[in-house]
Amino acid sequence: MDRIRILIADNHPKLRAWLRQLLAAIDDLNVVGEATDGFIALEMVDQLKPDLLLTDYSMPGVDGLGLTTTLATGLSSTRVLVFSFHTERAYADRVIRAGASGYLVKGASAAEVEQAVRTAVRGEIHISPAVSKPNTLTDNRANRPEATTNLHQLTSRQRETLKLIAGGQTIEIIARRLDVSVRTVEMLRIQIMERLGLENLSELLEYAIRTGPVQGDA
């Protein structure tokens, strides 16, 4: 039986050690590496190509939401399972909409962690029972503020990137047009979404079309 290959990303060494010990005790699970921040996690996903990234929601560099968005909208086959101290449903909804395969509340039992890992690798979604119950898991856009239409809060490089994204260009083409690396384009995309309050690529494209950045600089 092929072992499930897992990468752990968290800036707290004690939590990483606990997760590694827990997962190592299960025969068909294999922790292939540990990352201490989001940038390192992205590099290690590229190098190791794990089946699952088990990542903290809040981390230096790129957070768990940013990692989820980058991997879900790229070519990576790595699934993402996010964990956090937050029990509010909004956090779980955010990462699931971005493409995560699950959301674990820190303090979950070893049995739940194992269940969440297996559920995520199967391509299904696990959400901790400790998370507050919602009315629905759908994208309730009416319940959150609209992204601002003020493009002046973006840098000129971010606006240029947004225009190319709105024009349907791939990350590789954008990187060549801007003369930067693919990883830099991914970081620019995450920064744009964070500044505009957007949560995934679909919202980013919708925003770009609605505000018309493809027509020219703001």
MOGIJO-V715499 format. One record per pair of residues at least 4 apart in sequence whose ideal C-beta (glycine too) atoms are under 8 Angstrom apart, sorted by the first residue. I is the first residue (numbers start at 1). J is the second residue. D is the distance in whole Angstrom. If there is no record, write none. Layout:
i = (I;I)
j = (J;J)
d = (D;D)
This chain:
i = (1;2;3;3;3;3;4;4;4;4;4;4;4;4;5;5;5;5;5;5;5;6;6;6;6;6;6;6;6;6;6;6;7;7;7;7;7;7;7;7;7;7;7;7;7;7;8;8;8;8;8;8;8;8;8;9;9;9;9;9;9;9;9;9;9;9;9;9;9;10;10;10;10;10;10;10;10;10;11;11;11;11;11;12;12;13;14;15;15;15;16;16;17;18;19;19;19;19;20;20;20;21;22;22;22;22;23;23;23;23;23;23;24;24;26;29;29;32;32;33;33;33;35;35;35;35;36;36;37;37;37;37;37;38;38;38;38;38;38;38;38;38;38;39;39;39;40;40;41;41;41;41;41;41;42;42;42;42;42;42;43;44;44;45;45;45;45;45;45;46;49;49;49;50;51;51;51;51;52;52;52;52;52;52;52;52;53;53;53;53;53;53;54;54;54;55;55;55;55;55;55;55;55;56;56;56;56;56;57;57;57;57;57;57;57;57;57;58;58;58;59;59;62;62;62;62;62;63;64;64;64;64;64;64;64;65;65;65;65;65;65;66;66;66;67;67;68;68;68;68;68;68;68;69;69;69;69;69;69;69;69;69;70;70;70;70;71;71;71;71;72;72;72;72;72;72;73;73;73;73;74;74;79;79;79;79;80;80;80;80;80;81;81;81;81;81;81;81;81;81;82;82;82;82;82;83;83;83;83;83;84;84;84;84;84;85;85;85;86;86;87;87;87;87;87;88;88;88;89;89;89;89;89;90;91;91;91;92;92;92;92;92;93;93;93;93;93;94;94;95;95;96;96;96;96;96;96;97;97;97;98;98;99;100;101;101;101;101;101;101;101;102;102;102;102;102;102;103;103;103;103;104;104;104;104;104;104;105;105;105;107;108;108;108;108;108;109;110;111;112;112;112;113;114;115;115;116;116;116;117;118;119;119;119;120;120;120;127;135;136;140;141;145;147;147;147;147;147;148;148;148;149;149;151;151;151;151;151;152;153;153;154;154;154;154;154;154;154;155;156;156;157;157;157;158;158;158;158;158;159;159;159;159;160;160;160;161;161;161;161;161;161;161;162;162;162;162;162;163;163;163;163;163;163;164;164;164;164;164;165;165;165;165;165;165;166;166;166;166;166;167;169;169;169;170;171;171;171;171;171;172;172;173;174;174;175;175;175;175;175;175;178;178;180;180;181;182;183;184;185;186;187;188;189;189;189;190;191;192;192;192;193;193;193;193;193;193;196;196;198;198;198;199;200;201;202;203;204;205;206;207;208;208;208;209;211;213;213)
j = (28;28;27;28;29;30;28;29;30;51;52;117;118;121;30;32;48;49;50;51;52;23;29;30;31;32;50;51;52;53;54;117;31;32;33;34;35;41;44;45;48;50;52;53;54;78;16;19;20;31;33;34;35;54;55;34;35;36;37;38;40;41;53;54;55;56;59;64;67;15;16;19;34;35;36;55;56;59;36;37;56;59;60;16;56;17;18;19;56;106;20;34;21;22;23;31;54;113;24;31;34;25;26;110;113;114;29;30;31;113;114;117;29;31;114;114;117;48;50;44;48;50;40;41;43;44;40;60;41;59;60;61;62;42;55;59;60;61;62;63;64;66;67;43;61;62;44;61;45;53;55;59;62;67;46;62;67;70;183;186;47;48;50;49;50;53;71;76;78;76;76;77;78;78;77;78;79;121;78;79;80;81;101;117;120;121;67;71;78;79;80;81;81;83;117;59;64;67;68;80;81;82;83;63;64;82;83;84;63;64;65;82;83;84;86;91;95;63;64;84;63;64;66;67;70;187;190;67;68;80;82;83;84;95;100;69;82;94;95;98;199;70;190;194;71;80;72;80;82;95;98;99;100;73;98;99;189;190;193;199;200;201;74;186;189;190;76;78;80;99;80;98;99;100;200;201;99;189;200;201;171;186;101;120;121;123;95;99;100;101;120;100;101;102;103;104;116;117;120;126;95;100;102;103;104;103;104;105;106;108;91;103;104;105;106;105;106;107;91;105;105;128;130;131;132;92;131;132;93;131;132;133;134;94;95;103;131;96;103;127;128;131;97;134;137;139;140;98;199;100;103;100;102;103;125;127;137;139;199;200;199;200;200;125;119;120;121;123;124;125;126;116;119;120;125;126;127;126;127;128;131;108;112;113;116;126;128;128;130;131;130;112;113;116;128;130;113;114;115;116;128;129;117;118;119;126;120;126;128;121;122;124;125;126;124;125;126;131;140;140;144;146;197;196;197;198;203;207;153;196;197;210;211;159;162;211;213;218;218;195;196;158;159;162;192;195;196;218;159;160;217;161;178;188;162;188;191;192;195;163;213;217;218;164;178;217;165;174;178;185;188;189;192;166;192;204;208;213;167;208;213;214;216;217;169;173;174;177;178;169;174;189;204;205;208;205;208;209;213;214;214;173;174;177;174;175;182;185;186;189;176;182;177;178;185;179;180;181;182;184;185;184;185;184;185;185;186;187;188;189;190;191;192;193;201;204;194;195;196;198;204;197;198;199;200;203;204;204;207;203;204;207;203;204;205;206;207;208;209;210;211;212;213;214;214;218;217;218)
d = (6;8;8;5;7;4;6;5;7;5;7;7;8;5;5;5;7;8;4;5;7;6;6;7;5;7;6;7;5;8;6;7;8;6;5;7;7;7;6;6;6;4;7;5;7;8;5;5;6;6;7;5;7;5;8;7;4;8;8;7;8;4;6;7;4;6;7;8;7;5;5;8;8;8;8;7;4;7;5;6;7;5;6;7;8;6;6;6;8;7;6;5;6;6;6;8;7;7;6;5;7;7;8;5;6;8;5;8;5;8;8;7;7;6;6;8;7;5;5;5;6;7;4;4;8;5;6;8;7;6;4;4;8;7;8;5;7;4;3;6;8;6;5;7;4;6;6;8;6;7;6;8;7;6;7;7;7;6;7;7;6;5;8;7;7;6;7;6;5;8;8;7;7;6;8;7;7;6;7;5;7;6;8;6;6;6;7;7;5;7;5;7;5;7;7;7;5;5;8;6;7;6;7;8;6;8;6;7;6;4;7;5;7;4;7;6;7;6;7;7;5;7;4;6;7;7;6;7;6;8;4;8;7;7;8;6;8;6;6;6;7;6;4;8;6;6;6;5;7;5;4;5;5;6;5;7;8;6;7;8;6;7;6;5;8;6;5;6;6;7;7;6;3;8;7;8;7;8;7;4;7;7;4;5;6;7;8;7;5;6;8;7;6;5;8;7;6;7;5;7;5;5;7;5;7;7;4;7;6;8;6;7;8;7;6;7;5;8;4;8;6;8;5;6;6;8;8;6;6;6;5;7;4;6;7;7;8;6;4;5;8;5;6;7;6;8;8;7;6;4;6;6;8;7;6;7;7;6;6;6;6;5;7;8;7;4;8;7;7;6;7;5;6;5;6;4;7;7;5;6;7;5;7;7;5;7;5;4;4;6;8;4;6;7;6;7;7;6;6;6;7;8;6;6;6;7;6;4;8;6;6;5;7;4;7;8;6;5;8;7;7;8;7;4;5;5;7;5;7;7;7;8;5;6;8;7;6;3;6;6;8;4;5;7;6;6;8;7;7;6;7;6;7;7;6;6;6;5;7;7;6;6;6;7;7;8;6;6;7;7;5;7;7;6;6;8;6;5;6;8;5;5;8;8;4;7;5;6;8;7;7;7;6;7;6;7;3;6;6;4;5;4;5;7;7;6;5;5;7;8;7;6;6;6;5;8;6;6;5;7;5;8;7;4;6;7;7;6;6;6;7;6;6;7;8;7;6;6;6;8;7;8;4;7;8;7;6;8;6;4;5;6;6;7;6;6;6;6;6;6;6;8;5;7;8;8;8;6)
